[in-house]
Amino acid sequence: MAKIVYTLKKKQNTKELHLFEGEMTTTGCPSKFLSICKKMKNSEQDGNNIFQCEDENISRIKCAEKGKSVCGICVSHLYETY
């Protein structure tokens, strides 16, 4: 089973930060086409990734450090209970 990892990207027009899920592979961790909230495409990225290929716990910490600029819908996914 592949390990789920996260990448944080900045959207060009809004500057809001969005999380993308990906799977760790032997060649890297490609992100899905749409952010978790489905409000950003990979092609709408402004600059480099804020972080990439991080597990859920590290992603929580790094998103908290960024504060309110991170999409609330995306970050809430990291706190989901089942």
N, CA, C and O atoms as a Maestro MAE file, in Angstrom:
{
 s_m_m2io_version
 :::
 2.0.0
}

f_m_ct {
 s_m_title
 :::
 protein
 m_atom[328] {
  # First column is atom index #
  i_m_mmod_type
  r_m_x_coord
  r_m_y_coord
  r_m_z_coord
  i_m_residue_number
  s_m_chain_name
  s_m_pdb_residue_name
  s_m_pdb_atom_name
  i_m_atomic_number
  :::
  1 25 0.847 -1.185 0.000 1 A "MET " " N  " 7
  2 3 0.000 0.000 0.000 1 A "MET " " CA " 6
  3 2 0.892 1.249 0.000 1 A "MET " " C  " 6
  4 15 1.840 1.340 0.780 1 A "MET " " O  " 8
  5 25 0.589 2.183 -0.857 2 A "ALA " " N  " 7
  6 3 1.384 3.413 -0.984 2 A "ALA " " CA " 6
  7 2 1.117 4.358 0.185 2 A "ALA " " C  " 6
  8 15 0.003 4.433 0.703 2 A "ALA " " O  " 8
  9 25 2.150 5.066 0.581 3 A "LYS " " N  " 7
  10 3 2.030 6.040 1.667 3 A "LYS " " CA " 6
  11 2 1.470 7.347 1.113 3 A "LYS " " C  " 6
  12 15 1.975 7.864 0.117 3 A "LYS " " O  " 8
  13 25 0.425 7.886 1.755 4 A "ILE " " N  " 7
  14 3 -0.163 9.163 1.361 4 A "ILE " " CA " 6
  15 2 0.695 10.287 1.923 4 A "ILE " " C  " 6
  16 15 1.032 10.293 3.107 4 A "ILE " " O  " 8
  17 25 1.046 11.239 1.060 5 A "VAL " " N  " 7
  18 3 1.824 12.411 1.462 5 A "VAL " " CA " 6
  19 2 1.144 13.662 0.941 5 A "VAL " " C  " 6
  20 15 0.221 13.584 0.131 5 A "VAL " " O  " 8
  21 25 1.601 14.816 1.407 6 A "TYR " " N  " 7
  22 3 0.942 16.082 1.078 6 A "TYR " " CA " 6
  23 2 1.945 17.102 0.558 6 A "TYR " " C  " 6
  24 15 3.114 17.115 0.942 6 A "TYR " " O  " 8
  25 25 1.440 17.966 -0.339 7 A "THR " " N  " 7
  26 3 2.208 19.065 -0.904 7 A "THR " " CA " 6
  27 2 1.365 20.331 -0.765 7 A "THR " " C  " 6
  28 15 0.164 20.316 -1.037 7 A "THR " " O  " 8
  29 25 1.997 21.422 -0.341 8 A "LEU " " N  " 7
  30 3 1.303 22.702 -0.181 8 A "LEU " " CA " 6
  31 2 1.739 23.641 -1.289 8 A "LEU " " C  " 6
  32 15 2.933 23.859 -1.494 8 A "LEU " " O  " 8
  33 25 0.760 24.203 -2.011 9 A "LYS " " N  " 7
  34 3 1.022 25.089 -3.148 9 A "LYS " " CA " 6
  35 2 0.266 26.405 -2.979 9 A "LYS " " C  " 6
  36 15 -0.783 26.456 -2.336 9 A "LYS " " O  " 8
  37 25 0.814 27.459 -3.565 10 A "LYS " " N  " 7
  38 3 0.169 28.777 -3.533 10 A "LYS " " CA " 6
  39 2 -0.561 29.019 -4.854 10 A "LYS " " C  " 6
  40 15 0.014 28.827 -5.926 10 A "LYS " " O  " 8
  41 25 -1.817 29.436 -4.779 11 A "LYS " " N  " 7
  42 3 -2.624 29.725 -5.971 11 A "LYS " " CA " 6
  43 2 -2.270 31.110 -6.514 11 A "LYS " " C  " 6
  44 15 -2.152 32.074 -5.757 11 A "LYS " " O  " 8
  45 25 -2.102 31.196 -7.833 12 A "GLN " " N  " 7
  46 3 -1.669 32.436 -8.489 12 A "GLN " " CA " 6
  47 2 -2.527 33.642 -8.171 12 A "GLN " " C  " 6
  48 15 -2.016 34.646 -7.675 12 A "GLN " " O  " 8
  49 25 -3.812 33.568 -8.442 13 A "ASN " " N  " 7
  50 3 -4.650 34.775 -8.364 13 A "ASN " " CA " 6
  51 2 -5.075 35.156 -6.952 13 A "ASN " " C  " 6
  52 15 -5.330 36.331 -6.689 13 A "ASN " " O  " 8
  53 25 -5.158 34.189 -6.034 14 A "THR " " N  " 7
  54 3 -5.631 34.504 -4.685 14 A "THR " " CA " 6
  55 2 -4.524 34.495 -3.634 14 A "THR " " C  " 6
  56 15 -4.687 35.060 -2.553 14 A "THR " " O  " 8
  57 25 -3.406 33.859 -3.950 15 A "LYS " " N  " 7
  58 3 -2.269 33.680 -3.028 15 A "LYS " " CA " 6
  59 2 -2.613 32.775 -1.850 15 A "LYS " " C  " 6
  60 15 -1.814 32.622 -0.925 15 A "LYS " " O  " 8
  61 25 -3.807 32.172 -1.884 16 A "GLU " " N  " 7
  62 3 -4.196 31.226 -0.841 16 A "GLU " " CA " 6
  63 2 -3.406 29.934 -1.029 16 A "GLU " " C  " 6
  64 15 -3.078 29.558 -2.154 16 A "GLU " " O  " 8
  65 25 -3.104 29.258 0.078 17 A "LEU " " N  " 7
  66 3 -2.343 28.016 0.038 17 A "LEU " " CA " 6
  67 2 -3.295 26.828 0.076 17 A "LEU " " C  " 6
  68 15 -4.244 26.802 0.860 17 A "LEU " " O  " 8
  69 25 -3.028 25.841 -0.786 18 A "HIS " " N  " 7
  70 3 -3.883 24.661 -0.892 18 A "HIS " " CA " 6
  71 2 -3.059 23.387 -0.787 18 A "HIS " " C  " 6
  72 15 -1.924 23.327 -1.259 18 A "HIS " " O  " 8
  73 25 -3.644 22.370 -0.164 19 A "LEU " " N  " 7
  74 3 -3.004 21.073 -0.016 19 A "LEU " " CA " 6
  75 2 -3.400 20.129 -1.143 19 A "LEU " " C  " 6
  76 15 -4.551 20.089 -1.579 19 A "LEU " " O  " 8
  77 25 -2.414 19.378 -1.595 20 A "PHE " " N  " 7
  78 3 -2.612 18.343 -2.607 20 A "PHE " " CA " 6
  79 2 -2.163 17.018 -2.019 20 A "PHE " " C  " 6
  80 15 -1.119 16.947 -1.371 20 A "PHE " " O  " 8
  81 25 -2.945 15.966 -2.241 21 A "GLU " " N  " 7
  82 3 -2.551 14.626 -1.836 21 A "GLU " " CA " 6
  83 2 -1.697 14.013 -2.930 21 A "GLU " " C  " 6
  84 15 -1.808 14.359 -4.106 21 A "GLU " " O  " 8
  85 25 -0.854 13.106 -2.515 22 A "GLY " " N  " 7
  86 3 -0.050 12.346 -3.458 22 A "GLY " " CA " 6
  87 2 0.328 11.028 -2.818 22 A "GLY " " C  " 6
  88 15 0.018 10.781 -1.652 22 A "GLY " " O  " 8
  89 25 0.994 10.186 -3.577 23 A "GLU " " N  " 7
  90 3 1.463 8.911 -3.058 23 A "GLU " " CA " 6
  91 2 2.964 8.835 -3.229 23 A "GLU " " C  " 6
  92 15 3.489 9.144 -4.299 23 A "GLU " " O  " 8
  93 25 3.654 8.425 -2.180 24 A "MET " " N  " 7
  94 3 5.091 8.268 -2.233 24 A "MET " " CA " 6
  95 2 5.410 7.047 -3.091 24 A "MET " " C  " 6
  96 15 4.905 5.953 -2.842 24 A "MET " " O  " 8
  97 25 6.239 7.243 -4.085 25 A "THR " " N  " 7
  98 3 6.676 6.150 -4.950 25 A "THR " " CA " 6
  99 2 8.200 6.120 -4.963 25 A "THR " " C  " 6
  100 15 8.851 6.962 -4.344 25 A "THR " " O  " 8
  101 25 8.747 5.171 -5.653 26 A "THR " " N  " 7
  102 3 10.207 5.088 -5.735 26 A "THR " " CA " 6
  103 2 10.796 6.233 -6.553 26 A "THR " " C  " 6
  104 15 11.991 6.509 -6.454 26 A "THR " " O  " 8
  105 25 9.979 6.896 -7.351 27 A "THR " " N  " 7
  106 3 10.471 7.998 -8.190 27 A "THR " " CA " 6
  107 2 10.047 9.377 -7.701 27 A "THR " " C  " 6
  108 15 10.344 10.371 -8.365 27 A "THR " " O  " 8
  109 25 9.368 9.470 -6.570 28 A "GLY " " N  " 7
  110 3 8.923 10.768 -6.049 28 A "GLY " " CA " 6
  111 2 7.551 10.682 -5.440 28 A "GLY " " C  " 6
  112 15 7.129 9.632 -4.957 28 A "GLY " " O  " 8
  113 25 6.847 11.821 -5.471 29 A "CYS " " N  " 7
  114 3 5.498 11.849 -4.885 29 A "CYS " " CA " 6
  115 2 4.606 12.766 -5.712 29 A "CYS " " C  " 6
  116 15 4.280 13.869 -5.272 29 A "CYS " " O  " 8
  117 25 4.210 12.333 -6.893 30 A "PRO " " N  " 7
  118 3 3.362 13.184 -7.724 30 A "PRO " " CA " 6
  119 2 2.038 13.526 -7.044 30 A "PRO " " C  " 6
  120 15 1.397 12.677 -6.425 30 A "PRO " " O  " 8
  121 25 1.649 14.792 -7.178 31 A "SER " " N  " 7
  122 3 0.396 15.282 -6.591 31 A "SER " " CA " 6
  123 2 -0.768 14.989 -7.515 31 A "SER " " C  " 6
  124 15 -0.603 14.851 -8.727 31 A "SER " " O  " 8
  125 25 -1.945 14.896 -6.922 32 A "LYS " " N  " 7
  126 3 -3.158 14.793 -7.726 32 A "LYS " " CA " 6
  127 2 -3.360 16.096 -8.492 32 A "LYS " " C  " 6
  128 15 -2.758 17.115 -8.152 32 A "LYS " " O  " 8
  129 25 -4.203 16.070 -9.525 33 A "PHE " " N  " 7
  130 3 -4.459 17.220 -10.389 33 A "PHE " " CA " 6
  131 2 -5.153 18.360 -9.647 33 A "PHE " " C  " 6
  132 15 -4.862 19.529 -9.898 33 A "PHE " " O  " 8
  133 25 -6.071 18.025 -8.730 34 A "LEU " " N  " 7
  134 3 -6.827 19.022 -7.973 34 A "LEU " " CA " 6
  135 2 -6.453 18.984 -6.497 34 A "LEU " " C  " 6
  136 15 -6.107 17.935 -5.955 34 A "LEU " " O  " 8
  137 25 -6.529 20.148 -5.860 35 A "SER " " N  " 7
  138 3 -6.297 20.227 -4.416 35 A "SER " " CA " 6
  139 2 -7.387 19.459 -3.685 35 A "SER " " C  " 6
  140 15 -8.397 19.081 -4.279 35 A "SER " " O  " 8
  141 25 -7.180 19.234 -2.408 36 A "ILE " " N  " 7
  142 3 -8.149 18.495 -1.590 36 A "ILE " " CA " 6
  143 2 -9.527 19.142 -1.657 36 A "ILE " " C  " 6
  144 15 -10.536 18.440 -1.729 36 A "ILE " " O  " 8
  145 25 -9.582 20.480 -1.635 37 A "CYS " " N  " 7
  146 3 -10.863 21.194 -1.667 37 A "CYS " " CA " 6
  147 2 -11.452 21.316 -3.071 37 A "CYS " " C  " 6
  148 15 -12.593 21.748 -3.237 37 A "CYS " " O  " 8
  149 25 -10.675 20.934 -4.070 38 A "LYS " " N  " 7
  150 3 -11.076 20.987 -5.493 38 A "LYS " " CA " 6
  151 2 -11.170 22.423 -6.028 38 A "LYS " " C  " 6
  152 15 -11.792 22.650 -7.066 38 A "LYS " " O  " 8
  153 25 -10.556 23.398 -5.331 39 A "LYS " " N  " 7
  154 3 -10.612 24.793 -5.768 39 A "LYS " " CA " 6
  155 2 -9.326 25.261 -6.453 39 A "LYS " " C  " 6
  156 15 -9.221 26.426 -6.837 39 A "LYS " " O  " 8
  157 25 -8.342 24.360 -6.609 40 A "MET " " N  " 7
  158 3 -7.092 24.726 -7.271 40 A "MET " " CA " 6
  159 2 -6.581 23.560 -8.100 40 A "MET " " C  " 6
  160 15 -6.593 22.412 -7.657 40 A "MET " " O  " 8
  161 25 -6.128 23.874 -9.320 41 A "LYS " " N  " 7
  162 3 -5.469 22.901 -10.190 41 A "LYS " " CA " 6
  163 2 -3.957 23.080 -10.061 41 A "LYS " " C  " 6
  164 15 -3.480 24.163 -9.722 41 A "LYS " " O  " 8
  165 25 -3.214 22.018 -10.333 42 A "ASN " " N  " 7
  166 3 -1.752 22.114 -10.324 42 A "ASN " " CA " 6
  167 2 -1.251 23.249 -11.208 42 A "ASN " " C  " 6
  168 15 -0.279 23.923 -10.868 42 A "ASN " " O  " 8
  169 25 -1.910 23.458 -12.334 43 A "SER " " N  " 7
  170 3 -1.474 24.469 -13.306 43 A "SER " " CA " 6
  171 2 -1.675 25.906 -12.807 43 A "SER " " C  " 6
  172 15 -1.176 26.840 -13.435 43 A "SER " " O  " 8
  173 25 -2.389 26.106 -11.704 44 A "GLU " " N  " 7
  174 3 -2.637 27.438 -11.148 44 A "GLU " " CA " 6
  175 2 -1.614 27.832 -10.085 44 A "GLU " " C  " 6
  176 15 -1.779 28.843 -9.403 44 A "GLU " " O  " 8
  177 25 -0.571 27.039 -9.950 45 A "GLN " " N  " 7
  178 3 0.432 27.276 -8.912 45 A "GLN " " CA " 6
  179 2 1.266 28.518 -9.199 45 A "GLN " " C  " 6
  180 15 1.650 28.778 -10.340 45 A "GLN " " O  " 8
  181 25 1.537 29.277 -8.144 46 A "ASP " " N  " 7
  182 3 2.382 30.462 -8.200 46 A "ASP " " CA " 6
  183 2 3.731 30.129 -7.566 46 A "ASP " " C  " 6
  184 15 3.835 30.066 -6.341 46 A "ASP " " O  " 8
  185 25 4.752 29.919 -8.372 47 A "GLY " " N  " 7
  186 3 6.094 29.623 -7.844 47 A "GLY " " CA " 6
  187 2 6.279 28.175 -7.453 47 A "GLY " " C  " 6
  188 15 5.593 27.286 -7.959 47 A "GLY " " O  " 8
  189 25 7.214 27.946 -6.547 48 A "ASN " " N  " 7
  190 3 7.555 26.604 -6.096 48 A "ASN " " CA " 6
  191 2 6.614 26.130 -4.996 48 A "ASN " " C  " 6
  192 15 5.880 26.922 -4.405 48 A "ASN " " O  " 8
  193 25 6.647 24.835 -4.733 49 A "ASN " " N  " 7
  194 3 5.874 24.272 -3.629 49 A "ASN " " CA " 6
  195 2 6.340 24.883 -2.311 49 A "ASN " " C  " 6
  196 15 7.529 25.144 -2.128 49 A "ASN " " O  " 8
  197 25 5.408 25.109 -1.402 50 A "ILE " " N  " 7
  198 3 5.750 25.581 -0.056 50 A "ILE " " CA " 6
  199 2 6.432 24.436 0.695 50 A "ILE " " C  " 6
  200 15 7.459 24.634 1.344 50 A "ILE " " O  " 8
  201 25 5.851 23.239 0.600 51 A "PHE " " N  " 7
  202 3 6.507 22.002 1.025 51 A "PHE " " CA " 6
  203 2 5.934 20.882 0.183 51 A "PHE " " C  " 6
  204 15 4.881 21.030 -0.438 51 A "PHE " " O  " 8
  205 25 6.641 19.749 0.167 52 A "GLN " " N  " 7
  206 3 6.158 18.621 -0.624 52 A "GLN " " CA " 6
  207 2 6.567 17.300 0.010 52 A "GLN " " C  " 6
  208 15 7.551 17.222 0.746 52 A "GLN " " O  " 8
  209 25 5.808 16.285 -0.285 53 A "CYS " " N  " 7
  210 3 6.076 14.910 0.136 53 A "CYS " " CA " 6
  211 2 6.140 14.749 1.656 53 A "CYS " " C  " 6
  212 15 6.921 13.939 2.155 53 A "CYS " " O  " 8
  213 25 5.340 15.499 2.385 54 A "GLU " " N  " 7
  214 3 5.332 15.412 3.852 54 A "GLU " " CA " 6
  215 2 4.187 14.527 4.324 54 A "GLU " " C  " 6
  216 15 3.122 14.491 3.709 54 A "GLU " " O  " 8
  217 25 4.419 13.812 5.425 55 A "ASP " " N  " 7
  218 3 3.352 12.977 5.968 55 A "ASP " " CA " 6
  219 2 2.312 13.858 6.669 55 A "ASP " " C  " 6
  220 15 2.479 15.073 6.770 55 A "ASP " " O  " 8
  221 25 1.259 13.238 7.142 56 A "GLU " " N  " 7
  222 3 0.132 13.967 7.738 56 A "GLU " " CA " 6
  223 2 0.550 14.807 8.945 56 A "GLU " " C  " 6
  224 15 0.140 15.961 9.064 56 A "GLU " " O  " 8
  225 25 1.357 14.241 9.835 57 A "ASN " " N  " 7
  226 3 1.746 14.962 11.047 57 A "ASN " " CA " 6
  227 2 2.606 16.184 10.747 57 A "ASN " " C  " 6
  228 15 2.359 17.258 11.294 57 A "ASN " " O  " 8
  229 25 3.594 16.039 9.901 58 A "ILE " " N  " 7
  230 3 4.459 17.165 9.540 58 A "ILE " " CA " 6
  231 2 3.647 18.213 8.779 58 A "ILE " " C  " 6
  232 15 3.852 19.412 8.969 58 A "ILE " " O  " 8
  233 25 2.732 17.771 7.925 59 A "SER " " N  " 7
  234 3 1.885 18.701 7.173 59 A "SER " " CA " 6
  235 2 1.029 19.539 8.111 59 A "SER " " C  " 6
  236 15 0.858 20.735 7.878 59 A "SER " " O  " 8
  237 25 0.489 18.937 9.165 60 A "ARG " " N  " 7
  238 3 -0.300 19.674 10.160 60 A "ARG " " CA " 6
  239 2 0.532 20.795 10.780 60 A "ARG " " C  " 6
  240 15 0.076 21.934 10.885 60 A "ARG " " O  " 8
  241 25 1.744 20.463 11.184 61 A "ILE " " N  " 7
  242 3 2.623 21.436 11.824 61 A "ILE " " CA " 6
  243 2 2.962 22.575 10.871 61 A "ILE " " C  " 6
  244 15 2.884 23.745 11.243 61 A "ILE " " O  " 8
  245 25 3.336 22.233 9.653 62 A "LYS " " N  " 7
  246 3 3.738 23.254 8.683 62 A "LYS " " CA " 6
  247 2 2.566 24.135 8.268 62 A "LYS " " C  " 6
  248 15 2.743 25.334 8.048 62 A "LYS " " O  " 8
  249 25 1.378 23.560 8.159 63 A "CYS " " N  " 7
  250 3 0.194 24.364 7.830 63 A "CYS " " CA " 6
  251 2 -0.145 25.305 8.983 63 A "CYS " " C  " 6
  252 15 -0.517 26.456 8.755 63 A "CYS " " O  " 8
  253 25 -0.019 24.825 10.211 64 A "ALA " " N  " 7
  254 3 -0.293 25.668 11.382 64 A "ALA " " CA " 6
  255 2 0.669 26.854 11.416 64 A "ALA " " C  " 6
  256 15 0.275 27.960 11.787 64 A "ALA " " O  " 8
  257 25 1.917 26.634 11.034 65 A "GLU " " N  " 7
  258 3 2.902 27.714 10.995 65 A "GLU " " CA " 6
  259 2 2.525 28.783 9.961 65 A "GLU " " C  " 6
  260 15 2.824 29.962 10.150 65 A "GLU " " O  " 8
  261 25 1.875 28.374 8.881 66 A "LYS " " N  " 7
  262 3 1.460 29.310 7.824 66 A "LYS " " CA " 6
  263 2 0.215 30.090 8.209 66 A "LYS " " C  " 6
  264 15 -0.031 31.168 7.669 66 A "LYS " " O  " 8
  265 25 -0.570 29.560 9.133 67 A "GLY " " N  " 7
  266 3 -1.739 30.272 9.633 67 A "GLY " " CA " 6
  267 2 -2.915 30.307 8.685 67 A "GLY " " C  " 6
  268 15 -3.184 29.344 7.968 67 A "GLY " " O  " 8
  269 25 -3.624 31.447 8.689 68 A "LYS " " N  " 7
  270 3 -4.886 31.589 7.968 68 A "LYS " " CA " 6
  271 2 -4.747 31.611 6.449 68 A "LYS " " C  " 6
  272 15 -5.756 31.558 5.745 68 A "LYS " " O  " 8
  273 25 -3.533 31.688 5.929 69 A "SER " " N  " 7
  274 3 -3.370 31.701 4.473 69 A "SER " " CA " 6
  275 2 -3.613 30.323 3.863 69 A "SER " " C  " 6
  276 15 -3.741 30.204 2.645 69 A "SER " " O  " 8
  277 25 -3.678 29.273 4.701 70 A "VAL " " N  " 7
  278 3 -3.950 27.922 4.221 70 A "VAL " " CA " 6
  279 2 -5.463 27.722 4.143 70 A "VAL " " C  " 6
  280 15 -6.190 28.046 5.082 70 A "VAL " " O  " 8
  281 25 -5.920 27.194 3.035 71 A "CYS " " N  " 7
  282 3 -7.340 26.916 2.826 71 A "CYS " " CA " 6
  283 2 -7.888 26.072 3.981 71 A "CYS " " C  " 6
  284 15 -7.340 25.017 4.302 71 A "CYS " " O  " 8
  285 25 -8.960 26.542 4.592 72 A "GLY " " N  " 7
  286 3 -9.561 25.848 5.723 72 A "GLY " " CA " 6
  287 2 -10.107 24.482 5.367 72 A "GLY " " C  " 6
  288 15 -10.027 23.553 6.171 72 A "GLY " " O  " 8
  289 25 -10.656 24.346 4.184 73 A "ILE " " N  " 7
  290 3 -11.199 23.053 3.750 73 A "ILE " " CA " 6
  291 2 -10.065 22.048 3.590 73 A "ILE " " C  " 6
  292 15 -10.169 20.906 4.036 73 A "ILE " " O  " 8
  293 25 -8.976 22.483 2.949 74 A "CYS " " N  " 7
  294 3 -7.829 21.593 2.743 74 A "CYS " " CA " 6
  295 2 -7.239 21.142 4.080 74 A "CYS " " C  " 6
  296 15 -7.029 19.949 4.304 74 A "CYS " " O  " 8
  297 25 -6.975 22.098 4.959 75 A "VAL " " N  " 7
  298 3 -6.309 21.759 6.226 75 A "VAL " " CA " 6
  299 2 -7.218 20.922 7.126 75 A "VAL " " C  " 6
  300 15 -6.729 20.106 7.908 75 A "VAL " " O  " 8
  301 25 -8.516 21.112 7.026 76 A "SER " " N  " 7
  302 3 -9.431 20.319 7.865 76 A "SER " " CA " 6
  303 2 -9.329 18.831 7.526 76 A "SER " " C  " 6
  304 15 -9.620 17.982 8.369 76 A "SER " " O  " 8
  305 25 -8.928 18.519 6.324 77 A "HIS " " N  " 7
  306 3 -8.747 17.139 5.905 77 A "HIS " " CA " 6
  307 2 -7.683 16.431 6.772 77 A "HIS " " C  " 6
  308 15 -7.766 15.223 6.998 77 A "HIS " " O  " 8
  309 25 -6.701 17.182 7.246 78 A "LEU " " N  " 7
  310 3 -5.640 16.619 8.077 78 A "LEU " " CA " 6
  311 2 -6.131 16.276 9.479 78 A "LEU " " C  " 6
  312 15 -5.461 15.541 10.206 78 A "LEU " " O  " 8
  313 25 -7.298 16.801 9.869 79 A "TYR " " N  " 7
  314 3 -7.842 16.595 11.210 79 A "TYR " " CA " 6
  315 2 -9.083 15.709 11.194 79 A "TYR " " C  " 6
  316 15 -9.781 15.592 12.201 79 A "TYR " " O  " 8
  317 25 -9.347 15.104 10.083 80 A "GLU " " N  " 7
  318 3 -10.523 14.277 9.916 80 A "GLU " " CA " 6
  319 2 -10.534 13.113 10.907 80 A "GLU " " C  " 6
  320 15 -9.494 12.521 11.197 80 A "GLU " " O  " 8
  321 25 -11.700 12.800 11.412 81 A "THR " " N  " 7
  322 3 -11.842 11.608 12.260 81 A "THR " " CA " 6
  323 2 -12.719 10.620 11.533 81 A "THR " " C  " 6
  324 15 -13.613 10.995 10.774 81 A "THR " " O  " 8
  325 25 -12.454 9.372 11.772 82 A "TYR " " N  " 7
  326 3 -13.184 8.317 11.045 82 A "TYR " " CA " 6
  327 2 -14.088 7.541 11.964 82 A "TYR " " C  " 6
  328 15 -14.775 6.620 11.521 82 A "TYR " " O  " 8
  :::
 }
 m_bond[327] {
  # First column is bond index #
  i_m_from
  i_m_to
  i_m_order
  :::
  1 1 2 1
  2 2 3 1
  3 3 4 2
  4 3 5 1
  5 5 6 1
  6 6 7 1
  7 7 8 2
  8 7 9 1
  9 9 10 1
  10 10 11 1
  11 11 12 2
  12 11 13 1
  13 13 14 1
  14 14 15 1
  15 15 16 2
  16 15 17 1
  17 17 18 1
  18 18 19 1
  19 19 20 2
  20 19 21 1
  21 21 22 1
  22 22 23 1
  23 23 24 2
  24 23 25 1
  25 25 26 1
  26 26 27 1
  27 27 28 2
  28 27 29 1
  29 29 30 1
  30 30 31 1
  31 31 32 2
  32 31 33 1
  33 33 34 1
  34 34 35 1
  35 35 36 2
  36 35 37 1
  37 37 38 1
  38 38 39 1
  39 39 40 2
  40 39 41 1
  41 41 42 1
  42 42 43 1
  43 43 44 2
  44 43 45 1
  45 45 46 1
  46 46 47 1
  47 47 48 2
  48 47 49 1
  49 49 50 1
  50 50 51 1
  51 51 52 2
  52 51 53 1
  53 53 54 1
  54 54 55 1
  55 55 56 2
  56 55 57 1
  57 57 58 1
  58 58 59 1
  59 59 60 2
  60 59 61 1
  61 61 62 1
  62 62 63 1
  63 63 64 2
  64 63 65 1
  65 65 66 1
  66 66 67 1
  67 67 68 2
  68 67 69 1
  69 69 70 1
  70 70 71 1
  71 71 72 2
  72 71 73 1
  73 73 74 1
  74 74 75 1
  75 75 76 2
  76 75 77 1
  77 77 78 1
  78 78 79 1
  79 79 80 2
  80 79 81 1
  81 81 82 1
  82 82 83 1
  83 83 84 2
  84 83 85 1
  85 85 86 1
  86 86 87 1
  87 87 88 2
  88 87 89 1
  89 89 90 1
  90 90 91 1
  91 91 92 2
  92 91 93 1
  93 93 94 1
  94 94 95 1
  95 95 96 2
  96 95 97 1
  97 97 98 1
  98 98 99 1
  99 99 100 2
  100 99 101 1
  101 101 102 1
  102 102 103 1
  103 103 104 2
  104 103 105 1
  105 105 106 1
  106 106 107 1
  107 107 108 2
  108 107 109 1
  109 109 110 1
  110 110 111 1
  111 111 112 2
  112 111 113 1
  113 113 114 1
  114 114 115 1
  115 115 116 2
  116 115 117 1
  117 117 118 1
  118 118 119 1
  119 119 120 2
  120 119 121 1
  121 121 122 1
  122 122 123 1
  123 123 124 2
  124 123 125 1
  125 125 126 1
  126 126 127 1
  127 127 128 2
  128 127 129 1
  129 129 130 1
  130 130 131 1
  131 131 132 2
  132 131 133 1
  133 133 134 1
  134 134 135 1
  135 135 136 2
  136 135 137 1
  137 137 138 1
  138 138 139 1
  139 139 140 2
  140 139 141 1
  141 141 142 1
  142 142 143 1
  143 143 144 2
  144 143 145 1
  145 145 146 1
  146 146 147 1
  147 147 148 2
  148 147 149 1
  149 149 150 1
  150 150 151 1
  151 151 152 2
  152 151 153 1
  153 153 154 1
  154 154 155 1
  155 155 156 2
  156 155 157 1
  157 157 158 1
  158 158 159 1
  159 159 160 2
  160 159 161 1
  161 161 162 1
  162 162 163 1
  163 163 164 2
  164 163 165 1
  165 165 166 1
  166 166 167 1
  167 167 168 2
  168 167 169 1
  169 169 170 1
  170 170 171 1
  171 171 172 2
  172 171 173 1
  173 173 174 1
  174 174 175 1
  175 175 176 2
  176 175 177 1
  177 177 178 1
  178 178 179 1
  179 179 180 2
  180 179 181 1
  181 181 182 1
  182 182 183 1
  183 183 184 2
  184 183 185 1
  185 185 186 1
  186 186 187 1
  187 187 188 2
  188 187 189 1
  189 189 190 1
  190 190 191 1
  191 191 192 2
  192 191 193 1
  193 193 194 1
  194 194 195 1
  195 195 196 2
  196 195 197 1
  197 197 198 1
  198 198 199 1
  199 199 200 2
  200 199 201 1
  201 201 202 1
  202 202 203 1
  203 203 204 2
  204 203 205 1
  205 205 206 1
  206 206 207 1
  207 207 208 2
  208 207 209 1
  209 209 210 1
  210 210 211 1
  211 211 212 2
  212 211 213 1
  213 213 214 1
  214 214 215 1
  215 215 216 2
  216 215 217 1
  217 217 218 1
  218 218 219 1
  219 219 220 2
  220 219 221 1
  221 221 222 1
  222 222 223 1
  223 223 224 2
  224 223 225 1
  225 225 226 1
  226 226 227 1
  227 227 228 2
  228 227 229 1
  229 229 230 1
  230 230 231 1
  231 231 232 2
  232 231 233 1
  233 233 234 1
  234 234 235 1
  235 235 236 2
  236 235 237 1
  237 237 238 1
  238 238 239 1
  239 239 240 2
  240 239 241 1
  241 241 242 1
  242 242 243 1
  243 243 244 2
  244 243 245 1
  245 245 246 1
  246 246 247 1
  247 247 248 2
  248 247 249 1
  249 249 250 1
  250 250 251 1
  251 251 252 2
  252 251 253 1
  253 253 254 1
  254 254 255 1
  255 255 256 2
  256 255 257 1
  257 257 258 1
  258 258 259 1
  259 259 260 2
  260 259 261 1
  261 261 262 1
  262 262 263 1
  263 263 264 2
  264 263 265 1
  265 265 266 1
  266 266 267 1
  267 267 268 2
  268 267 269 1
  269 269 270 1
  270 270 271 1
  271 271 272 2
  272 271 273 1
  273 273 274 1
  274 274 275 1
  275 275 276 2
  276 275 277 1
  277 277 278 1
  278 278 279 1
  279 279 280 2
  280 279 281 1
  281 281 282 1
  282 282 283 1
  283 283 284 2
  284 283 285 1
  285 285 286 1
  286 286 287 1
  287 287 288 2
  288 287 289 1
  289 289 290 1
  290 290 291 1
  291 291 292 2
  292 291 293 1
  293 293 294 1
  294 294 295 1
  295 295 296 2
  296 295 297 1
  297 297 298 1
  298 298 299 1
  299 299 300 2
  300 299 301 1
  301 301 302 1
  302 302 303 1
  303 303 304 2
  304 303 305 1
  305 305 306 1
  306 306 307 1
  307 307 308 2
  308 307 309 1
  309 309 310 1
  310 310 311 1
  311 311 312 2
  312 311 313 1
  313 313 314 1
  314 314 315 1
  315 315 316 2
  316 315 317 1
  317 317 318 1
  318 318 319 1
  319 319 320 2
  320 319 321 1
  321 321 322 1
  322 322 323 1
  323 323 324 2
  324 323 325 1
  325 325 326 1
  326 326 327 1
  327 327 328 2
  :::
 }
}
